Amino acid sequence: MRKIAVVMGSKSDFDKVKPVLDTLDKFGVEYTARVLSAHRTPDEAIGFARDARKNGYGAIIAVAGKAAHLGGVLAAATTLPVVALPVSTSFLDGLDSVLSILPMPSGVPVAVMGVNAGVNAALFCVRMLAATDDALAEKYEKYVEDMRVKTLADDADLQKQLDK
């Protein structure tokens, strides 16, 4: 199974990265987490992205806030899928991050998750890997079924409460 690279622009983003790592752990997906900045360590970030495929990665999650150019910089240096995870900031509560990521030029695609949606970023990558990994696909199908069962149980509980 290929690994996922989780690259955050700043160590201060780690609280937003933790749900990503927890979700990947739940599925048994190996990952590497790094702090590499598009602005402060561009050479290292680009080098990491250039070597990611040969180093066994199947996708990269780029976590950044404010001038969130990390996803675009990484995507420009690799042919792997890049998933951007914009994080909330003190400036515009994450809207600044989203607006920095969305306007990618044609030819440099970056998938964009919701602000602080680390679980979805991880699940999106799990789905990508599961496209060619039957064991992982089975784990994902079980995850989906477990969500369905829980939601139906929650609905049954609500109906009991409403039938006072």
C-alpha positions, 0 to 999 in steps of 0.5 A: 500500500502506498503512503500518504504525505501530510505536509503542514506549513507550520507546526502551529497547524498540528492541532488541525493535522491530528484528526488527519493522522488519527483517521489514517491510523484507523484505516492502517494507512502509513503516513509521514508528517512534515513541517515544510513551508511554501514561503520559508522552506520552498526548496525543501518543500519542492524537493519533498514533492519531487521525490514523493512518488519514488519514496512510496507516496500515493497522495499528499495532504497540504495543510496551510493557513493565511497565504496558503500556497503550500498545496499549489507549490507541492502540486507544481512539483509532483504528479501525485494527487494533492489535497489541500486542507485550509485551516482557520486563522485569526485573520479571516477565520480560514476564508483567507486560506480557502481563497489562497488555494482555490484559484489554481491555474489550469494544469496544476490541480489541487483538491480543496477540502473544507476549512479544518476538515482534516477527517475528510482530507484523510478519507479522500486520500483513503478513497484514492488508495482504495481504488487499487487496494481491495483490502483498504476498500473493504475497510472503507466500506465497513466505515461507511456501513458503521456510519449508516448504522449509527445514523439510523440508531440516532434517528431511532433514539430521536423518534423515541424522544419525540414520541413522549 
